[in-house]
Amino acid sequence: MVTLRLLSAGSDMHTGHCFEDSFFSETRRLFAREIAVLVKNGCSNAEKSWSNIFVKKEKNAFCPELIHHTEFSGTIVLGAVRPGVLKYHDLELECGIYNSRLENCIIEDDVCIRNVAYLSNYRIGSRVILFNIQEMSCTRHSKFGNGILKKGETEDIRICLGVANENNMRAVLPFENMICADAYIWSRYREDTELMKRFVELTEYGNDKEKPTYGIVYGNTVIKNTVLIKDAKIGSHAYIKGAFKLKNITICSSEAEPSQIGEGTEMVNGIMGYGSKVFYQAVAVRFVIGKNCQLKYGARLLNSVLGDNSTVSCCELLNNLIFPFHEQHHNTSFLIAATVLGQSNIAAGATIGSNHNSRSPDGEIIAGRGFWPGLCSDFKHNSKFASFTLISKGSYQNELNIRYPFSLVSIDSTEQAVHIIPAYWFLHNMYAIMRSSIKFKERDKRVVKVQHIETDPLAPDTMQEVLAALDRIIELTGRTLKLASYQDAKDFLHRHKDASLVLEDFQAQKRFGAKVFKAVQAYREYRKIVKYFAARTVLTFCEAKNFPAFNACTIEEIKKTPLYTDWVNAGGQIMPEAKLYELFDFIKRGKINTWDEVHEFYNSCQNSYILYAARYALFLLEYLYTRSAADFTADIYADICSDVITVSDSIYEGALSSRKKDFTDFFRTMTYRNKEEMTAVLGEAEHNSFLRRIKADTCEFKQKISLLFKDAF
């Protein structure tokens, strides 16, 4: 934060966070004595009478001795110019204006402007430091990165972001408070032309098409050693050092969530979110960067929306819509024309998206949340991946359609069919999947959380995919074993718990299909996870509503909420798709006219999320047991409780087992001289803070579940 130390008595400082009308009215023209001092200090003015300069009326607020070798032109309004020192980290400079040129500017109180070769058409807030800047100017028709137009301008100059597809037919217009949910609904529901038109109107709302624009730097911001800033709106408490070019841009920043821009960066035509950092030769062109993001080490972000809490470095991203918690920070990875639904991690050397198999650059990829492609893996358009798909290293030379969530996909060099293990995370890597549910919450450093983000891997969106995967496994089992009916296939999967069954899914990969391994085990694991999710969700509902137990009254209360079975991950927020269509109807009928009102609608959906999820959880149990919850028997409740406790135990035991492999596997231990050295470096598995937390949560959850269902059987 910039701190001010006044060197003489003076009035209270202006806040610097806004430009109040009273600030402009409380000014006067220069006195002859003051003009003489300015001339003596080597200052000059295009207006020989100096009548174009206005200073603060307040006594002792203007000290001309603090202005040296500065050229003025146009209208200049100066706030308090008085002895004082501004300090930011190790940078300490005296207040005043030195060796600069100002044209048509309003400067608030206690500012330091030093070595600014050209400052034109800007309003500078209190306690701002501008130091060593070549050019800082603003045109009269700037949009500050927003996709709006001024009077008389044509559509071809409107800034748009060609997300998700290179052909620009999913393009969205950036605006200052855009979140991923906005970009998602705008880019996906393109068939509704009336809705698309209304989205443009929402973006234009409040845009004064005729009023000339001016650049703004709000209070307590530091800008130093920068080449070019043009048409910029910069929030308070921002820190910019060594930037190369910032043009047509809004930098959202506040005292609670300060933003930073560092050396060699180039940012053109976009919006940078609160608390974000861009530095070390990074480039962003036509972009929206969410809150608490980092773009660094030469990363290139073009025509893309990057969600909150994401880190991108050393890579290239073109034409993407990326939801929150995206990690892509290794060399030479490439992501193009993709919609990635967040909580994703792109490995080094991965090439995701190629239009070389199409006659036009109009391919695309959709990857559910938790998308983890392996080192040097590459994929072709069009491909689609279910949530939490882990893909091993390889060149996947045909289009993929992976419908099994929490699966492992790999290549066998001896055959052309890809290999899939559904429910792999639950079977073999429970530590990683459960850690995901915690680590993302801990990485969420946003102070003001506009975009709601579901970080739990087990949520209605993933359970929806699990149901589809269960149906697919049953269907393929019947086809493989040539069984007479769907029910026969289901019965087989229930009766043969240890059967080694390999299924062929010809819709999973173009031309060669896929082999689905461990189908029976995956089927059983999927069912247990659904029960676990359902019971945990009902428990959350009962705690929120103060229901002591799950019984007929609880069921009746839950069923008062409408049932939604189709769910959407809208920018990280999980909501019923029917609610989106309700939103669209409100927008088209003019009941919602601003993006702020759209965000209020998202909030209302989030406020009812526990209710919607509990109703869906009850539906899942009814689906698994093929009867109404009102008809559940004591045996069914006992089965639910038993499976849920088993899953709860397996979560901790599986996480512990996964982690213990790192301590017992020979190839993990061989670099250590002895066990004591290994313990000093790695610690002990049982003392892992995450595992201790899982163990405590497991014990508490089991107790709560036993109490919840105690009256049911």
N, C-alpha and C positions, 0 to 999 in steps of 0.2 A: 504494500500500500504506500502511496505517496504521502509523506509527512511534511508539514510546513512549520518552520520556525520563524516567526516574525522578529524583525530586528528593531522595530519601533512600535509605538502604540498605534492602534488603529481600530476600526470598527469590527464587528463580528463578520466572519467570512461568509460569503454565499455558499450554499451547499454544493453547487456545481453539478447537480444531477438533473437539472432541467433549466430552461431558459424562460424565466417569468417575464410577463409584460412589464412589470414594475422596473425591472432591470434596465430596460431601454428608455423609459420615461425619465429616469433620475440621472440624466446626463446634461452636460453643458459643453460649449465649445472651449477651445484652448484660450488661455490668457496670453497676452503678448510676451510676458516674462517666460512662460513655459515654451512658447515657440522659439524664443531666443536660445533657451537651453538646448532644445532639440537640434537646432541648427549648429550650435557650438559643438554638439556631440557627433556631428557628421551625418545627421539625418536629413532627408529630403522628402519633398511632397510634390506630386504632379499638380496639385491644386496650390498655386502660389500663395493664396490667402490663408491656407491651412483650415479653412472653414468646413472641410469634409471630415474632420476628426472630432469625435465626441468622447468626453471622459466623464467619469463618475463625479457627481456634484459634491458628494460627501467630503467633509473637511479632511485634509491630509490623505485622501484616497489616491491621489495621482502625484507621482514623483517623477518628473521628466528626466531626472538624472539617471534613471534606470533604463533609459532607451538610448542605444548607441548604434550609429552606422546602419540605419534602417530606412528603406524607401517605402513611402506610403502612396497609395492611389485608390480612387473610389471612396466609398463611405467606410470609415473605420470607427468602431465603437469600442472603447476600452473600459474595462472595469477597474478594480483597485490595482494600481501599479505602485507598490510600496516595498520598502526594504524587507527582505525575508529570504529564506533558503528552502528550496525544495529538495527532499532527499528520497531516493528510491534505491534500496540495497546500497551499493558502494557509490552510486552516482549522486553527487551533491552539487547543485547549481543555484546561483542567486536568481531571485525573481527578476523579471524585466524582459526587454526585447533587445536582442543584439545581433548585428550582422545579418539582417534578414530583409525580406521584401514582402509587404502585406498589401493585398488588394481586396476591397469589399469584404471586410472581416469584422466579426464581433468577438471580442475577447473578454471572458469573465475575469474573476478576481484571482490575483496572486498566481499568475502564469509565468512560466519561463519559456521564451521562444528564442532559441540561439542557433545561428547558422542555418536558417531555413531560407534557401535561395528563392523560393517562390511559394507563397501561401495566398491562395485566392478563393474567395467565396466560401468561407468556412465560419462556423460558430464553434468557439473553443471554450470548454467548460473550465470551472475553477480548479486550480492546483494541477494543471496539465503541464507536462514537460514535452516540448518539441525541440529536438536537438539533432543537428546534422541531418537535414532532410533536403534533397535536391528539388523535388516538386511535390506540392500538396495542393491540389486544385479540384474544383467541382463545377460541372456544367450546370446550366439552368434547367436541364431536362433529365436529370439523373433518376434512376429507379432503385439504386442501391442494391442491385441483385434480384429485385422482385420482378416477376413476370407480368408487369403492367405496362400500359401505354399512356403517353401524353397526347393531348389534343393534336389531331392532324397526323399522327404517326400511323404507319401501316403495319399490318400483322407480321410482315417479314422481318421486322426488327425486334419483335417480342422475344424475350429470353425464355426458352423452354428447356426442359431436361428430358432427353430421349432415353428414359429408363427402361430396363427389361428387354428391349429389342432395339436393334440398330436402325430399323426402318422408321423410327420416330412415331409410329402409330400408337405407342403407349405413352407418349410424351405428357409431362405434367408441367405446370407453371410453378416456379418456386415463389414462396412468400415467407415473410420473416418468422412467423410462428408455425411453420409447417412441421409436422411430425410424420413418422413413417406410416401411420394409419391413414393419413390424408393421401399420401403418395400411392399407397396400396389401392384404396378404393377408386382413385382416379385412373390408375393404370390398368386395373383388372376388368372393370365393368364397362368396357368400351362400347358394347352394343347399344347402350342406352344413350342415344345422342342428345336427348333433352337434358339428361343429368350432366353430360359433359359440358354442355353450354352453361348450365347453372354453376358448375365448378369455376368456370372462367369469371362469371359474375361475382361469385363469392370472393375471388382473388382481387377483383377490381374494386370491391366495396371499400369506401372511404378514400379512394384515390382521387385527389384533386387534380384533374387532368390539365388545368390551366395555370395553376400557381407555380411560379419558378421554384426551383429547388436549390438548396445549399447544403454543403457537407457539414457534418456534426461530429465533434469529439466531446464526449461527456467527461465529467470531472474525474480527477485523480488518475488519468491515463498517462502513460509514458510512451513516447515514440522517439526512437533514436536511430541514427546511422542507416537511414532508409532512402532508397532511390526515388520511388514514385508511389504516391498515393493519390488516386483520382476517383471522384464520385464515391466517397466512402462515408458510411455512418458507423461510428465506433463507440461502443458502449463505455460505461465508466469502469475504472480500475483495470483497463486492458494494458498489456505490455507488449510493445512491438519493437523489435530490435533487428536491424540488418536485413529487413525485407527488401526484395528486389522490386516487385510490382504488386500493388493492391488496387484493383480497379473494378468499379461497379459492384460494390460489396457491402454487406452489412455484417459487422462483427458484434455479436451479442455478448455483453459482458456486464458484470455487476460486482459489487463488493463481496457478495456471498459466493459468486461463481465467476471469478475473473478468467479471462481468456488471454492466451499468449500466441504471438506469431514471431518466429525466429529467423535465423540467418538464411538468406538466399531463396526465400519462399516467393512463389508467384501464385496469386489468387485472383481470378477474374470471373465476374458474373456469377455471384453466389451468395449464400447465407452461411455464416459460421455460428454454431450454437454456443450457448453459455458454458463456461468452464472448459472449453476445448483448447487444444494446443496444436499448432502447425509450425514445424520448423525443419531445419537442415535440408534445404533445397527441395522441399516438397512442392508439388504443383497441383492446383485444383482449378478446373475450368468448368463452368456450368455445373453447379453443385449445390447441395444442401448438406451440411455437416451437423449432426445432432449434438446433444449435450455431452460433456465429459468425454470427448473423442480425442484421439491423437493421430495425426498424419505427419510422418517424419521420414528421414533418411532417404530422400529422393523418390518417395512414393508419388504416383500420378493418379489423381482421381478426376475423371472426366465424365460429364453427362450422367451423374450418379447422385443418389441420395444415400447417405451413410447414417445408420441409426445410432442412438445414444450408446455411450459406454463402449465404443469400438476403438480398436487400435490397428492402424494400417501403416506399414513401412516397407521400403525396398521392393515395391511391387507396382503393378499397373491394374487399374480397375476402370473399365469402360462400360457405359450404358447399363448400370446396375441399380437395382433397388435392394438395399441391404438393411435388414432389420437389426435391432440392438444386440450388443455383445458379439460383434464380429471381430475375429482375430485373424489378421493376415500380415504377419510381420517377419517374413523370411524372404531371402533373395529370390528373384526371378519368377515369382508366381504371377499368374495372369487370370483375371476374371472378367468375362465379357458377356453382356446381354443375359443377365441372370437376375432372378428374384430369389434371394437367399433369406430365409425366414428367421435368422438370428441364432445366437448362441453357437456360432459356427467357428471353425478353425481350419484355415487353408494352409497346407504344408508347403515347404520349400519346393520349388520346381513344378508345382501343380499348374496345369493349363486347363482351365475350366471354360469350355465353350469354343466351338470352331464352326465357322460358316462354310468351310471348304467342301462340305458335303451337300451344299445347296446351290441352286442357281441364282440366289439372291441373298443379301445379308439380312435375313429376317428370321433366323433361328433364335431359340431361347432355351433357358434352363430354369426349372423351378426346383429348389431344394428346401425341404422342411427344416425346421429348427434342429440344431444339433448336428449339422452337416459337417463331417470330418473326412475329407479325401486325403489319401496318403501321399507320401513323398513322390514327386515326379509323376503323379498320376495325371491322365488327360482324358477329356470327355468331349463328346460331339453334341451339337444341337440336333434335334431336340431331345432333352433328357429330363427325367423327373425322379425325385428321390423323396421317400417318406422321411418322417422325423427321425433324428438320431441314427442316420445311416453312416456307418463306418466303412470306408472303402480302402482296401489295401493297395499298395503301390502297383501300378501297371498302366498300360496303354489300352484304354477301352475304346476300341475302334468302331463300335456300333452304338446306336442310340439305346439308352437304358430307361426302363420304367420299373423302378424298385418300389414295390407297394408294401413292403414289410418293415414296419418301424423297429428301431433298436436292433437292426440287423448288421451283419458283416458281409460285405461283397468282395469277392476276390477273383483272380484269374488263375486257371490251371493251364500251364503251358502245353499240356498234352491234349487238350480239347478246346473247342471254340465256345462252348457254353460257359457263361460266367457261373460262379458258385455263390450261393446265398445261404447264410445261416440266420434264420429269423430269431428274434429275441436274444441275439448273441450277448448283448450287454448284461441281461439278467442271468444268462447261463454262465458267463465267463468273466465278466468285468464289472461286477456290481459296485466295486469301489469307485470307478470312474463315473458311473451314472448317478450315484448318490452324491458324490462330491459336486457334480454339476449343479445340483439343486441348492447348494450352499454357496459355492464360490461366486456365482453371478450376483447374488444378493450382496455379498461383501464387496464386489467390484463396482457396485452402483454408487457412485459418488455425487450424483445429482442432488442438489439442495431443493430445488423446486421440480417436482416430478409431474410433467405434463403428460408424457406418454406412459400409460400403464403397461408394465412388462411382466408377463408370467414367466417365472424362472424355474418352476417345478417341471421336471421332465414328465411327470404323471399328471396330466391335465385333460380336460375334455377334448382338445384337439388331437392329442396323441392316442387317447382311448378310442376315439372315432376311427383312427387308422388301425388300431389293434383289432377292432371288430371286423373291419374290412379284411385284414390279414387272416383272421380266424376263418371267415367265410371262404377266402381263397384257398386256404390249406384244406378245408373240408371238401371243396369242389375238386381240387387236384387229387386228393386222396381217392375220392370216388372214381375219378377218371383213370388213375394209375392202377387201381385194384379191380377195375371194372365192376364196381358195386352197383346195385340196382337203383339206389336212391341216395339223396343227400343225407337222410337220417341214418342209412346204413354206414355211410362214411364217418359220420359223427360218432356212431356207436363203436366203430372200429378204433377210432382215436381214443375213446374213453377206456376201452377194454384192454388195449395192448400198450401198456404204459412204457415198455422198454423196447418197443419195435424199432428196428433200424429201417426207416423208410426214406427213400430219396424220391422227390417229386420233380417233374419237369414242368417248368412254367415258360411257355413259348412267347408270352407277352412281356417278359422281363427284359429281353434284349432283342433288338431287331435282327432277323435272319437266323440266329443260332440259339435264342432262348437262354434259359438258365436251369441249373440243377439246384433244388432246394433241399438242403441237408438238415438232419435232426428235426424233421417235420413234427413228429409226435411229441418230442420234448418241448419244442417251441410252442406247439398248440397248448400243452398243459401249462407252460410258463405264462403264456399270454392270458389264459383264463385266470390264473392266480393273481396276476398283476391287476386285472380288471376288478376282481373282488377286493383286492387291497385298496385300490383307488376309490372304489365305491364306498367301502366301509370307512375309510379315512375322511372322505368328503361328507358322509352322513354325520360322522363324529364332529367335524367342524361346524356343520349346520346346528347340531344339537347344542354344542357349546355356545354358539352365537345366540341361540333362541332360549337357552336355559332349560332345555329338555333333559331330564336326568337319565332317560333310557330310551331305547328304540322299541317302539310298540305301535299298536294300532293308531293311537293318537298322533304319534310322530309321522307315520305314513300318511295319515289324513292331512296333516299340516303341510307336508312336503308336496302333496299332490294338488294343493291350492295354486301352486306355481305352474305356469304353462310349461309343457315339455318341448324342449328344443333338441333335436337329434343331429342337426347339421351345424357344425361349428367352424369358425374361421379364425385364423391367426391374422389379425388386422394390425400390422406394424409392431407386433409383440403382445398386444392385448388379445386375449381369447374371448370371443363373444359369439352368440348365436347368429348365424347368417341371416335369419329372419329379422333380427334387430337392424342389420345393415339395410335391408330392403325397407324397413320402417323409416330409417334415416333418409334414404333416398326419396321416399314419398314426401317427407316433410320438406326436403330441399326443393323438390320440383313444384310443390304447392305453395312455396313462399313462406312456410312457417319457420324455416331456418334460412337466414340470409348472410351469415358471416361464418368464418372458420372458427371463431371463438365459440359460437353457438354449436357448431359441430363437435367441438371438444367437450362442451358441456354434455352433449348427448353421450359421448364415450364415457364420461364420468358417471352418468346415470346408469349405463349398462354395467359399469364396474361395481357400482353400489349394490346391484342386484346379482352380482356374479355368484355369491355363495348360494343364493336361492336357485338360480338356474343350474348350477353345478350339482346341487343336491338332488334336484328333480331328475337330472340326467343320470346320476349315480343310481337312483332307484330303478330307473329304466334299464340300466345295464344289468343289475341283479335279476330283474324280471326276464331279460333277454337270455341270460345264462341258464336260468332255471325254468324257462318257458312257461311261466305262470305269473299271475298278478302277485304283487307283494302282500296283498291282503290274504292270499292263500298259502303263504309260506308256512311250512310245518316246522316243528321243533327240530327235526332232522336237518332241514335246509339251513336253519339258523346255526345249528351246530357245525354244519359243513362250512358255512361262511366264516364263522368265528375261527374254526380250526385252520382253514386255508390262510386267513388273514394273519393269524399269529405265526403260522409257518413262514409266510412271506416276510413278515417283520423280522423273525429270527434270521432268515436267510439273507436279508439285507445286511445285517451286521456281520453275520458269519461269512457271507460272500465278500463283503468289503474287506474284512480282516484277512480272509484267505488270499484275495487278490493282492493285498499289500504285503502279506508274508512271503509271497513268491520272490519279492525283491530282496528278501533277507536269507532265503534258503537255496535259491537256484545257484548251482555251481558257477555258471557264467556271470552271475551278478556278484558273486563273492570273491572271484579269483583275483581281482585287482587289489585286494586288501591283504596285508601281511598276516593279520590275525583278526579274531572276532572283536577284540577290544578296539582296534582301529576302525573297523566297520561300524561299531556302535557309536564311536565318537563322531563319525562323519554322518551316518544315517539316523542315529537314534534307534529306538526300539519300536517295533510295530505297535505293541500294546500301549505305548505312551504317545502315539500319534494323536494330536489334538482333535482332528476330524473324527477318528475312530472312537475316541472317548465320548465325543458329542453324539455320534450315532448310537453308541451303546446306551447312553443315558436316555436318548430319545426313544429307543426301542423298548426299554423297560417301562417308561412312562406310557407309551402308546399301547402296549399290551395290557396294562392295567386299565386304561381307559376303555379299550375295546371290550374287555371282559365285563366291566360294569355296564357298558352301553347295551350289551345283548343279554344281560343276566336274566331279564324277565321274559326273553323270547323263547327260551327252551329250558 
